Every structure is written in structure tokens, then in C-alpha cells.
Amino acid sequence: MTNISGQVTCKSFPDHPGECETINIVRRVFGAISCIGCIFVIFVIWVFGRYSVFSQRLILALSVAALLNGFGRLIQDSTAEQGPWCTFQAFWLSYFNYAVMLWVCCITFNLFMNVIKNIVTAHFEKWYHGICWLLSLVVSLIPFIGNHYGPSGSWCWIISDSGWHMGMWYIPLFIVITGLIVVYSYIIFTFYRKASNWAGTYDPETTRAQEALKEDIKPLRFYPFIFVILSLFPLINRIQNATSDDHVFGLVLMHSMTASLQGAAYSLVFAIDKQTLSSLTPTNIKLAILKKRAGKAVVQEYTAEVVIPDPNPGASGPAATHAQQQEQQTTEAGSSQQVASV
């Protein structure tokens, strides 16, 4: 919006432009940190070839969505007015907000199937991509109906309308958060119950199943929890906006901070994993890069053929056999004479 002097100000705090600038800086700083963190995760998964493991591909997809979501925080402008640029920012933010949320749901579903049903959902991977990318696109196209994208408080999103805000994002977000808390609690309860049942058993099959389950869920177990925690302040802020026309600077600031921290938090969880820490040495990284540049070595097997020289190269067939027999008899006769003379 534009004030009396003709200056463009943000809609949340038109009388306090310094607060709007603070929110802008926070969003961009934490958005940049998230982008750097996601690039780090993508690089590590690529350079060490971890994408061959299904759980790592799930983390990779979530990191791509969080990277692009963080980029959306970087380009956000609290002083943008209604127009194509503001609409693009709003669409981008809506699309990748949904993409991140849906990838977290897929990760939670995979954890549930692993722990509760003992089923690895790698065969659903194509469906995961279809749901997360295409459904996000369909949902984020809906606000174009009636031109509902534009300036919304301190950034561009769905134009300030509590009904559209709640219906398009915060009611689905509340349902997802509630579902994640319930399912995640049940997963943890079931896992520890299984672990207690395994205690004291030495059956090889049970041990292998236990280790396989731990390896499948260990890299993924914190991502749903992080999403829930970082989504609380945005939800609280929008509930406050729906009940009052006065924006609370502290809530808007926490909303901006936690929403922009998604990628950074995911990358931190990825980085502190023991397997990741052990591989992040200069020597290992250098060797992995060299291996990527050199490509896969082609190994071929060759059968060594040993050729024994023929003592009678000119002979063949029955004649050769007869000659060999005569030579053998001569040798044996010579040996008998030597023994007799002794």
C-alpha cells in the first residue's frame, strides 16, 4: 500500500516501517541460511551416492522443496504492490509451502508403514512425487480464481481474507499437524514396544529385522517433528489475525523466523547424523568428488588360457599317440636299466 507521502509501505505496520524492515531482514537472512543448508544436503547426498537408498531420496526431495521454499523467502518484498511480481511471489510461496508439507506427510507415512506394517514403501515413490508436486500445483492455482493473490500483511500471499487464509492453508495445516502428532506418537510407542520385545532375544532373523528397521527410520524420524514445531507460530499468528485487525509484531516476527527456518532445521538434523559426520572429512569428500568426475570404472573378467607345448608338433591323430607311447616305453626302459646297474 502507499501512504500519503507516496512511499510504499507494508500493510501490517504502516505506521512503523522499521518493524516491516526488520521482518524483511529476518525472512531473508533465515531464508538464505535455509537455502545454504538445503544445498549442503543435496550436495552430500549426490556426491556420496546416497540417492541409491530410498530414505535418502525422501530427504533429497524434501530438501529440494525446502530449498525452493527458502528461495521464496529471499525474494519476498513487504512493500510490493498488487501486480505480476507480487502475484508470482505469492504463488511461489503457496506452491512450495504445500510441497514441503506433503513431503513431510509422505515421510511420516513411510515411517508408519515401516514400523507398524513392516513394509518399505519404495514402490510408492512415483506416487509420492505425483502427489507432492502435482497436488501442490493444483492447490496453489486455486487462488488465481477471483485474483486472490496479492499483498497480505508483511509479504505477498493470499490477499488478506481470513476465509481464504484458513481454507487454503491453515485449516489443512492444522489437520496435518494434528495427524502428525497422533501418528508420530503411535509410531514412537510401537517402535519402543517392539524394541522391548526384542530385548534379550538372540534370534538372527529378529536381530536383522531390528537393525533393518532402525536403519530405515533413523534418518527420517526427526523431520515430521521439526515441521510440527516450526509450524506452530505461523498457525498462532494467523489465528490472531483472524480474530483481530491489529497485527502483533512479536508474533509476525516469530512467524517469519520459524517459517523461514524449515530448510536450515532439516539440514542440521541431516548434518548431525553419525553416518554423515563420519563421511564429512576432507579426504572422503575429495575422493567422492574424484570418483564422480572419473565415473564408474568398467571391470572386465578375462579367462587365462594355458597352452602346453606339444612334444611332437609334427604328429597328429593315432600316429601322435603311438609316438608318445613309444617315448614313454623308452623312458621307462632306460630307468629300469639304471636301476639294474646300481
C-alpha positions as CSV (number, residue, x, y, z in Angstrom):
1,M,0.0,0.0,0.0
2,T,1.0,3.7,-0.4
3,N,0.9,6.3,2.3
4,I,0.1,10.0,2.0
5,S,3.7,10.9,1.1
6,G,3.7,8.4,-1.8
7,Q,6.0,6.0,-0.1
8,V,5.2,2.3,-0.4
9,T,4.8,0.6,3.0
10,C,3.9,-2.8,4.2
11,K,0.3,-3.5,5.2
12,S,0.9,-5.0,8.6
13,F,2.6,-2.0,10.2
14,P,2.0,1.1,8.0
15,D,2.9,3.4,10.9
16,H,6.1,1.6,11.8
17,P,8.1,1.0,8.7
18,G,11.1,-0.1,10.8
19,E,9.2,-3.1,12.0
20,C,8.4,-4.1,8.4
21,E,12.1,-3.8,7.5
22,T,13.1,-5.9,10.5
23,I,10.7,-8.6,9.3
24,N,12.1,-8.4,5.8
25,I,15.6,-8.8,7.1
26,V,14.7,-11.8,9.3
27,R,12.9,-13.6,6.5
28,R,15.8,-13.0,4.0
29,V,18.6,-14.0,6.5
30,F,16.9,-17.2,7.7
31,G,15.8,-17.9,4.1
32,A,19.4,-17.6,2.9
33,I,20.6,-19.9,5.8
34,S,17.9,-22.5,4.8
35,C,19.0,-22.3,1.1
36,I,22.6,-22.9,2.1
37,G,21.6,-25.8,4.4
38,C,19.5,-27.5,1.7
39,I,22.2,-27.1,-0.9
40,F,24.6,-28.8,1.6
41,V,22.2,-31.7,2.0
42,I,21.7,-32.1,-1.8
43,F,25.4,-32.0,-2.4
44,V,26.2,-34.6,0.3
45,I,23.5,-37.0,-1.0
46,W,24.7,-36.5,-4.6
47,V,28.5,-36.7,-4.1
48,F,28.4,-39.8,-1.8
49,G,25.8,-41.5,-4.0
50,R,23.3,-41.9,-1.2
51,Y,20.4,-41.4,-3.6
52,S,20.6,-45.2,-4.1
53,V,18.9,-45.5,-0.7
54,F,15.2,-44.8,-0.6
55,S,15.1,-43.0,2.7
56,Q,17.9,-40.7,1.4
57,R,15.8,-40.0,-1.7
58,L,12.9,-38.9,0.5
59,I,15.3,-36.5,2.3
60,L,16.6,-35.3,-1.0
61,A,13.1,-34.5,-2.3
62,L,12.2,-32.7,0.9
63,S,15.4,-30.7,0.7
64,V,14.7,-29.6,-2.9
65,A,11.2,-28.4,-1.8
66,A,12.6,-26.6,1.2
67,L,15.4,-25.0,-0.9
68,L,12.9,-23.5,-3.3
69,N,10.7,-22.5,-0.4
70,G,13.6,-20.7,1.2
71,F,14.3,-19.0,-2.1
72,G,10.8,-17.7,-2.0
73,R,11.6,-16.1,1.4
74,L,14.6,-14.4,-0.2
75,I,12.6,-12.7,-3.0
76,Q,9.7,-11.7,-0.7
77,D,9.1,-7.9,-0.5
78,S,6.9,-6.4,2.1
79,T,6.5,-3.2,0.1
80,A,5.3,-4.9,-3.1
81,E,2.1,-3.7,-4.5
82,Q,-0.6,-5.6,-6.4
83,G,0.8,-6.7,-9.7
84,P,2.5,-9.6,-11.6
85,W,5.6,-9.6,-9.4
86,C,3.6,-9.8,-6.1
87,T,1.4,-12.5,-7.6
88,F,4.4,-14.5,-8.6
89,Q,5.9,-14.3,-5.1
90,A,2.5,-15.3,-3.6
91,F,2.1,-18.3,-6.0
92,W,5.7,-19.5,-5.4
93,L,5.3,-19.3,-1.6
94,S,2.0,-21.2,-1.7
95,Y,3.3,-23.9,-4.0
96,F,6.4,-24.8,-2.1
97,N,4.7,-24.4,1.3
98,Y,2.4,-27.2,0.2
99,A,5.3,-29.2,-1.4
100,V,7.2,-29.2,1.9
101,M,4.1,-30.2,3.9
102,L,3.2,-33.0,1.6
103,W,6.8,-34.4,1.6
104,V,6.7,-34.4,5.4
105,C,3.4,-36.3,5.2
106,C,5.0,-38.9,2.8
107,I,8.0,-39.3,5.1
108,T,5.6,-39.9,8.1
109,F,3.5,-42.4,6.0
110,N,6.7,-44.3,5.2
111,L,7.7,-44.4,8.9
112,F,4.3,-45.6,9.8
113,M,4.4,-48.4,7.2
114,N,7.9,-49.4,8.2
115,V,7.3,-49.6,12.0
116,I,3.6,-50.7,12.1
117,K,3.3,-52.8,9.0
118,N,7.0,-53.8,8.4
119,I,6.6,-52.6,4.8
120,V,9.0,-50.4,2.9
121,T,7.2,-48.0,0.6
122,A,9.8,-47.6,-2.1
123,H,7.3,-48.9,-4.7
124,F,5.2,-45.8,-3.9
125,E,8.0,-43.4,-4.8
126,K,6.4,-42.3,-8.1
127,W,3.1,-41.7,-6.4
128,Y,4.9,-39.6,-3.8
129,H,6.3,-37.4,-6.4
130,G,3.0,-37.1,-8.2
131,I,1.1,-36.2,-5.1
132,C,3.7,-33.8,-3.7
133,W,4.4,-31.8,-6.9
134,L,1.2,-32.1,-8.8
135,L,-1.2,-31.7,-5.9
136,S,0.7,-28.7,-4.7
137,L,0.4,-27.2,-8.1
138,V,-3.3,-27.7,-8.3
139,V,-4.0,-26.3,-4.9
140,S,-1.8,-23.2,-5.4
141,L,-3.6,-22.4,-8.7
142,I,-6.9,-22.1,-6.9
143,P,-6.3,-18.5,-5.6
144,F,-6.0,-17.3,-9.2
145,I,-9.8,-17.8,-9.3
146,G,-11.0,-14.3,-8.4
147,N,-7.5,-12.9,-8.3
148,H,-6.8,-13.7,-4.6
149,Y,-3.0,-13.4,-4.8
150,G,-1.5,-10.1,-3.7
151,P,-0.2,-8.1,-0.7
152,S,-1.1,-9.9,2.5
153,G,0.3,-8.2,5.6
154,S,4.0,-8.2,5.6
155,W,4.5,-10.1,2.4
156,C,2.7,-11.2,-0.8
157,W,0.4,-14.2,-0.4
158,I,-3.3,-14.7,-0.5
159,I,-4.9,-11.2,-0.1
160,S,-6.0,-10.5,3.4
161,D,-9.1,-12.6,3.7
162,S,-9.4,-14.8,6.8
163,G,-11.7,-17.3,5.0
164,W,-9.2,-17.8,2.1
165,H,-6.3,-17.9,4.5
166,M,-7.9,-20.6,6.7
167,G,-9.4,-22.6,3.9
168,M,-6.4,-22.6,1.6
169,W,-3.6,-23.2,4.2
170,Y,-4.2,-23.0,7.9
171,I,-7.1,-25.5,8.2
172,P,-5.2,-28.1,6.1
173,L,-2.1,-27.2,8.2
174,F,-4.0,-27.7,11.5
175,I,-5.3,-31.1,10.2
176,V,-1.8,-32.2,9.1
177,I,-0.2,-31.1,12.4
178,T,-2.8,-32.9,14.4
179,G,-2.4,-36.0,12.3
180,L,1.4,-35.9,12.5
181,I,1.3,-35.6,16.3
182,V,-1.1,-38.6,16.6
183,V,0.7,-40.8,14.1
184,Y,4.2,-39.8,15.2
185,S,3.3,-40.6,18.9
186,Y,1.9,-44.0,17.8
187,I,5.0,-44.7,15.8
188,I,7.3,-44.0,18.7
189,F,5.1,-46.0,21.1
190,T,5.1,-49.0,18.7
191,F,8.8,-48.8,18.0
192,Y,9.8,-48.8,21.7
193,R,7.3,-51.6,22.4
194,K,8.9,-53.7,19.6
195,A,12.4,-52.8,20.9
196,S,11.4,-54.0,24.4
197,N,10.1,-57.3,23.0
198,W,13.4,-57.8,21.1
199,A,15.4,-57.3,24.3
200,G,17.1,-60.5,25.3
201,T,16.4,-62.3,22.1
202,Y,19.3,-63.7,20.0
203,D,17.4,-65.0,17.0
204,P,19.4,-63.9,13.9
205,E,16.3,-63.1,11.9
206,T,14.9,-60.9,14.7
207,T,18.2,-59.1,15.0
208,R,18.4,-58.5,11.3
209,A,14.8,-57.2,11.3
210,Q,15.6,-54.9,14.2
211,E,18.7,-53.4,12.6
212,A,16.9,-53.0,9.2
213,L,14.1,-51.2,10.9
214,K,16.4,-48.9,12.8
215,E,18.4,-48.1,9.6
216,D,15.1,-47.2,7.8
217,I,13.6,-44.9,10.4
218,K,16.8,-43.4,11.9
219,P,17.4,-40.9,9.1
220,L,13.8,-39.8,8.9
221,R,12.5,-39.8,12.5
222,F,13.0,-36.1,13.3
223,Y,11.7,-34.4,10.1
224,P,7.9,-34.6,11.0
225,F,8.7,-33.4,14.5
226,I,10.6,-30.4,13.2
227,F,7.8,-29.5,10.8
228,V,5.2,-29.5,13.6
229,I,7.3,-27.3,15.9
230,L,8.2,-24.8,13.2
231,S,4.5,-24.6,12.0
232,L,3.1,-23.6,15.4
233,F,3.9,-19.9,15.3
234,P,2.6,-19.3,11.8
235,L,-0.6,-21.0,12.8
236,I,-0.9,-19.0,16.0
237,N,-0.2,-15.8,14.2
238,R,-2.9,-16.4,11.6
239,I,-5.4,-17.3,14.3
240,Q,-4.6,-14.0,15.9
241,N,-5.0,-12.2,12.6
242,A,-8.4,-13.8,12.1
243,T,-9.7,-12.6,15.5
244,S,-8.2,-9.1,15.4
245,D,-7.3,-6.4,12.8
246,D,-4.2,-5.4,14.8
247,H,-1.1,-7.3,14.0
248,V,1.3,-8.3,16.8
249,F,4.9,-7.6,15.9
250,G,6.3,-10.4,18.1
251,L,4.0,-13.0,16.5
252,V,4.7,-11.8,13.0
253,L,8.4,-11.8,13.7
254,M,8.3,-15.4,15.1
255,H,6.1,-16.4,12.1
256,S,8.7,-15.0,9.7
257,M,11.6,-16.6,11.6
258,T,10.2,-20.1,12.1
259,A,8.7,-20.4,8.6
260,S,12.0,-19.4,7.0
261,L,14.0,-21.9,9.2
262,Q,12.5,-25.1,7.7
263,G,15.4,-25.8,5.4
264,A,18.0,-24.9,8.0
265,A,16.5,-27.2,10.6
266,Y,16.2,-30.1,8.2
267,S,19.9,-29.7,7.1
268,L,21.0,-29.5,10.8
269,V,19.3,-32.8,11.5
270,F,20.9,-34.3,8.4
271,A,24.4,-33.0,9.3
272,I,24.4,-34.3,12.9
273,D,23.7,-37.9,11.8
274,K,26.6,-40.1,12.7
275,Q,27.0,-41.5,9.2
276,T,27.1,-38.0,7.7
277,L,29.5,-36.7,10.3
278,S,31.9,-39.7,9.7
279,S,31.9,-39.1,6.0
280,L,32.4,-35.3,6.1
281,T,36.2,-35.3,6.2
282,P,38.3,-33.5,3.6
283,T,39.8,-36.8,2.3
284,N,36.4,-38.5,2.0
285,I,34.9,-35.5,0.2
286,K,37.9,-35.3,-2.2
287,L,37.7,-39.0,-3.0
288,A,34.0,-38.8,-3.6
289,I,34.3,-35.8,-5.9
290,L,37.2,-37.5,-7.9
291,K,35.1,-40.7,-8.2
292,K,32.1,-38.6,-9.5
293,R,34.4,-36.9,-12.0
294,A,36.0,-40.1,-13.2
295,G,32.8,-42.0,-13.5
296,K,32.3,-45.7,-12.8
297,A,35.2,-47.9,-13.7
298,V,34.4,-50.7,-16.0
299,V,35.8,-54.0,-14.7
300,Q,36.0,-56.9,-17.2
301,E,36.9,-60.5,-16.5
302,Y,39.3,-62.5,-18.7
303,T,39.9,-66.2,-18.7
304,A,43.6,-67.1,-18.8
305,E,44.3,-69.9,-21.2
306,V,47.4,-72.0,-20.5
307,V,48.8,-73.7,-23.6
308,I,51.1,-76.7,-23.0
309,P,53.6,-77.2,-25.9
310,D,53.2,-80.4,-27.9
311,P,56.4,-82.6,-27.7
312,N,55.6,-83.9,-31.2
313,P,54.3,-80.9,-33.1
314,G,54.5,-82.7,-36.4
315,A,52.4,-85.7,-35.3
316,S,48.7,-85.9,-35.1
317,G,46.0,-88.4,-34.6
318,P,46.8,-92.1,-34.0
319,A,50.4,-91.6,-35.1
320,A,51.0,-89.0,-32.4
321,T,49.5,-91.3,-29.8
322,H,51.7,-94.2,-30.9
323,A,54.8,-92.0,-30.8
324,Q,54.0,-90.8,-27.3
325,Q,53.6,-94.4,-26.2
326,Q,56.9,-95.4,-27.7
327,E,58.6,-92.4,-26.0
328,Q,57.1,-93.4,-22.7
329,Q,58.2,-97.0,-23.0
330,T,61.8,-95.9,-23.9
331,T,61.9,-93.7,-20.9
332,E,60.7,-96.5,-18.6
333,A,63.2,-99.0,-20.1
334,G,66.1,-96.5,-19.5
335,S,65.0,-96.0,-15.9
336,S,65.0,-99.8,-15.4
337,Q,68.5,-100.2,-16.8
338,Q,69.8,-97.5,-14.5
339,V,68.3,-99.2,-11.5
340,A,69.7,-102.6,-12.5
341,S,73.2,-101.2,-13.0
342,V,73.0,-99.7,-9.5
